[in-house]
Amino acid sequence: LYKGFFQCNKYTLQHKLFSGDWSAVIEREFFERGNAAAVLAYDVEKDCVILIEQFRFGALGGKQSPWLLELVAGMIDEGESAHDVVHREAFEEAGLRLLSCQFIMNYLVSPGGSTEQVALFIANVESQGVEGVYGLTEESEDIRVHVIPREVAYQWVVEGKINNVMTVIALQWLELNKKLFKV
């Protein structure tokens, strides 16, 4: 249906019903973005997280600012692993070197209308001196890096200041599993 920066495809299908019968023929348009990988950068020693702030068109026109606090993340290119992506993006978007990196989970972003999956990681980092502005000029990135105490970041989830799903999931995972993160 459309192919530009993203792609939209139309599918026609049937599926088995709980009754054992087949559904009627269904037509659905799906947003095809590709898969992504993201990492929650966490300074274990200082108990703080590194989040990035950047402009997001999808948040424009809402009640909040379109400048969102997020995890470091990027699209997985053909032949690239999710692990490679988080290491590459950590350096490009925040000037970070990941000291250790642990897989958390894969999740479907919005399976009712998109095929995108995200591989989510947590990594130990050193946060000293990482604040600043980063990003690739050729990708029109303008990314500010913030070092935030873990408890403050989680409180911002509770208050709704941080409301993008990738960051919410990662910060909730850290809140529930801090002792499981192996440095």
C-alpha positions, 0 to 999 in steps of 0.5 A: 500500500505504501513504502517510504521511511516506513511501509504499510502492507495489506493482508488477506487471511483466515484463521481457526476459531476457538470453535474449530471453524474458520473465520470469515476472510479478513483484510488488514493493513499492517504497519511494517517498521522492522524490528528494534533493539533497546537498552536501559543503561544503568550505572549500578554503582551510582544507582542511576539510569541514562535516558535520552531525550529527543523529538518524537513526531508521534507525541506531537499534538498530545498533552505532553511535550513531543520531547520524550525521555527514552531508552537508547534504541535502534532498528535492527539492520539485515545481518545485524544482531539485537546485541550489536544494535544496542552496543552501536546505538549506545555509543552513537546516541549517548557516548556510552560503552556497555560494560555488561549487557543482559537480555530482558525480553522480546515484546510485540509493540502493537500486534493489532496493527504492526509486526514490530518486535523489540529486543530489550536489554539492560546494561551496566555503564559508567555514567560519569561525564556522559551528559551532553548532546549526541546523535548522527547528523546524517540521521537528523538526530538531536539527542540530549543525554540525562543521568537520572537517579533510578528512583526518580526515573521510576517515580516519573513512570508512576507520575506519567512523565515517562509514558513510552512503552519501551522505557516504562517496561524497562524501568518497571523490570529494573524496579522488580528485578534489580537484584537479578541484574548481574554486573 
